[in-house]
Amino acid sequence: MSPPLTAMVLAAGRGERMRPLTDSKPKPLLEVGGKTLIERHIAKLAAAGFKRVVVNHAHFGNQIEAALGNGTRWDIEIYFSAEIEALETAGGIANALELIAVDTFAVVNSDVYSDYNYGELKTATSRLARDPNLIAHLVLVSNPAHHPDGDFTLDGDKVVTGPAEKLTFNGLGAYRREMFASITPGEKLSLAPLLHDQIRAGRVSGEHYQGRWADIGTPERLASLNDLLEREAS
């Protein structure tokens, strides 16, 4: 019996730039188009065939657990990785590896909104499982106004280093477990240094997604997106 298709949703950030909205609730429970950010991700992962989802949390984590429950609403299993203090991206993933329990898995930042088809994350996860030379797959987008310099360069389907025009990592990706195996559980560590090491080693693939995507980083961006969705709905 093959292991369940697994994803992790990163939901431990404090959301300082979203204050005062995050003074009484965690950022993943802010609503976009009448639904919370994190419930949108969970529903999309379930629809794409993911059966096990691990959610890390720190700030008001009890609210996240109460909102999601054990996953029966979406016919999936949800497990929670509680952090006393947010461990950043790579640290949060490493701390949850025991719950993730598979060799390849998808990861979704809870504080983004997009029309991206999560079936593509399923495909990327399966591709990593077949090709041990690859350790990560990143979904990149054209640089938004608030991040004009981008993060990574894409050459075909490979993420590379170099002076060419960069794109922005949109918070969606797939990874091999081995990328995080050397991190001590509980250690605070960002994802960027690990990615740069693996990009130099030629082990990171990528794609340029050109559909709708938004980083919900400020109350103004949240309000702007909600206004847009409301106009489209009417």
C-alpha positions in Angstrom: 0.0 0.0 0.0 1.5 3.3 -1.1 1.8 6.1 1.5 -0.8 8.8 1.5 -0.2 11.9 -0.7 0.9 14.4 1.9 1.2 18.2 2.1 2.2 20.7 4.7 0.6 24.1 5.2 2.8 26.7 6.9 0.7 28.7 9.3 3.0 29.6 12.2 3.8 33.2 11.3 3.0 36.1 13.7 1.6 38.3 10.9 3.2 41.5 12.4 2.5 43.5 9.2 -1.2 42.5 9.3 -1.8 44.1 12.7 -4.3 45.1 14.1 -6.1 42.3 12.2 -3.8 39.7 13.8 -4.0 41.0 17.3 -6.9 38.6 18.0 -6.7 35.9 15.4 -3.9 34.2 13.4 -3.2 35.4 9.9 -4.3 32.1 8.2 -7.9 32.7 9.6 -8.2 36.0 7.8 -10.9 35.8 5.1 -10.6 36.2 1.4 -13.8 36.2 -0.6 -15.8 35.0 2.5 -13.5 32.0 3.3 -10.4 31.8 5.5 -7.1 31.6 3.7 -6.2 28.3 5.3 -9.5 26.6 4.6 -9.1 27.6 0.9 -5.7 25.8 0.8 -7.0 22.7 2.6 -10.0 22.4 0.2 -7.8 22.8 -2.8 -5.3 20.1 -1.5 -8.2 17.7 -0.8 -9.7 18.3 -4.3 -6.3 17.5 -5.8 -6.0 14.2 -4.1 -3.9 14.9 -1.0 -5.0 12.7 1.9 -2.8 13.9 4.7 -2.1 17.5 5.6 0.2 18.7 8.4 -0.3 22.2 9.7 2.2 24.0 11.8 1.2 26.8 14.1 2.3 29.1 16.9 0.4 32.4 17.1 -3.2 31.6 18.3 -2.6 28.0 17.2 -5.6 26.8 19.2 -7.9 28.8 16.9 -6.4 27.1 13.8 -7.0 23.7 15.3 -10.5 24.6 16.3 -11.3 25.9 12.8 -9.9 22.9 10.9 -10.6 19.9 13.2 -9.2 16.6 12.1 -10.0 17.0 8.4 -13.1 14.8 8.1 -14.9 17.8 6.6 -12.7 17.4 3.5 -12.3 13.6 3.8 -8.6 14.0 4.7 -6.5 13.6 7.8 -5.1 16.8 9.4 -2.3 16.8 11.9 -0.9 19.8 13.8 2.7 20.6 14.6 2.7 23.1 17.4 5.6 25.5 17.8 6.2 27.5 21.0 8.0 30.1 18.9 7.7 30.2 15.1 10.7 28.3 13.7 10.6 29.9 10.2 10.0 28.0 7.0 12.8 25.3 7.0 12.7 25.0 10.8 9.0 24.5 10.8 9.2 21.8 8.1 12.0 20.0 9.8 10.2 20.1 13.1 7.2 18.4 11.5 9.0 15.6 9.6 7.8 12.9 11.9 4.2 13.9 11.2 4.9 14.3 7.5 6.2 10.7 7.4 6.8 10.4 3.6 9.9 11.0 1.4 8.3 13.6 -0.9 5.6 16.1 -0.1 4.1 19.5 -1.1 4.3 22.7 1.0 2.0 25.6 0.8 2.3 29.0 2.5 -1.0 29.8 4.2 -0.8 33.5 3.6 -1.0 33.5 -0.2 -4.0 33.4 -2.5 -3.9 32.0 -6.0 -5.8 30.3 -8.8 -3.0 27.7 -9.1 -4.2 24.2 -9.7 -2.9 22.1 -6.8 -3.1 19.0 -9.0 0.2 20.4 -10.3 1.7 20.2 -6.8 0.6 16.5 -6.8 2.4 16.0 -10.1 5.5 17.8 -8.8 5.5 15.6 -5.7 5.3 12.5 -7.8 8.1 13.7 -10.1 10.4 14.2 -7.1 9.7 10.7 -5.9 10.7 9.3 -9.3 13.9 11.4 -9.8 16.3 11.3 -6.8 18.5 13.9 -8.6 15.8 16.5 -7.8 15.3 17.7 -4.3 12.8 20.5 -4.7 10.3 22.1 -7.1 9.3 25.8 -6.8 6.4 27.7 -8.3 7.5 31.1 -9.4 5.5 34.2 -10.4 6.3 37.5 -12.1 7.6 40.0 -9.6 4.8 41.9 -7.8 5.2 45.6 -7.1 6.2 45.0 -3.5 9.0 42.6 -4.5 10.5 44.0 -7.8 13.9 42.2 -7.6 12.5 38.7 -7.4 14.2 35.6 -5.8 15.3 33.0 -8.4 16.2 32.6 -12.0 14.4 30.1 -14.2 16.1 28.4 -17.2 13.6 26.1 -18.8 12.3 23.9 -16.0 15.4 24.4 -13.9 16.0 27.0 -11.2 19.5 28.4 -11.6 21.9 31.0 -10.3 23.0 33.8 -12.4 22.4 37.4 -13.4 19.4 36.8 -15.6 16.0 38.3 -14.7 14.6 36.8 -11.5 11.1 35.7 -10.6 9.4 35.6 -7.2 8.9 32.4 -5.3 5.2 32.3 -4.6 5.2 30.0 -1.5 4.1 26.8 -3.3 6.5 23.9 -3.8 7.4 20.3 -3.4 10.4 18.8 -1.5 12.3 15.7 -0.7 12.6 14.9 3.0 16.4 14.7 2.8 16.6 18.4 2.3 15.6 19.0 5.9 17.0 15.9 7.6 20.1 17.6 8.9 18.1 20.3 10.8 17.6 19.6 14.5 13.9 19.6 15.5 13.2 22.9 17.2 15.9 24.8 15.3 14.9 28.1 13.8 16.0 28.3 10.1 14.7 30.0 6.9 14.3 28.1 3.7 16.4 30.4 1.4 19.9 29.2 2.4 18.9 25.6 1.8 17.4 26.4 -1.6 20.4 28.4 -2.7 22.7 25.4 -1.9 20.5 23.0 -3.8 20.1 25.3 -6.7 23.9 25.5 -7.1 23.9 21.7 -7.0 21.4 21.7 -9.9 18.7 19.8 -7.9 15.8 22.3 -8.0 13.2 22.4 -10.8 10.7 25.2 -11.2 7.8 26.7 -13.3 6.5 30.1 -14.0 2.9 30.4 -13.0 1.2 33.4 -14.7 -2.3 33.2 -13.3 -3.7 35.1 -10.3 -1.6 35.2 -7.2 -1.4 37.5 -4.2 0.8 37.6 -1.1 -1.5 38.7 1.7 1.2 40.7 3.5 -0.6 43.8 4.6 -4.2 44.9 5.5 -4.2 47.0 2.3 -3.4 44.1 0.1 -6.0 42.0 1.8 -8.6 44.7 1.3 -7.6 45.2 -2.3 -8.0 41.5 -3.1 -11.4 41.3 -1.3 -12.6 44.3 -3.3 -11.5 42.7 -6.5 -13.2 39.4 -5.7 -16.4 41.2 -4.6 -16.5 43.1 -7.9 -16.0 40.0 -9.9 -18.7 38.1 -8.0 -21.3 40.9 -8.6 
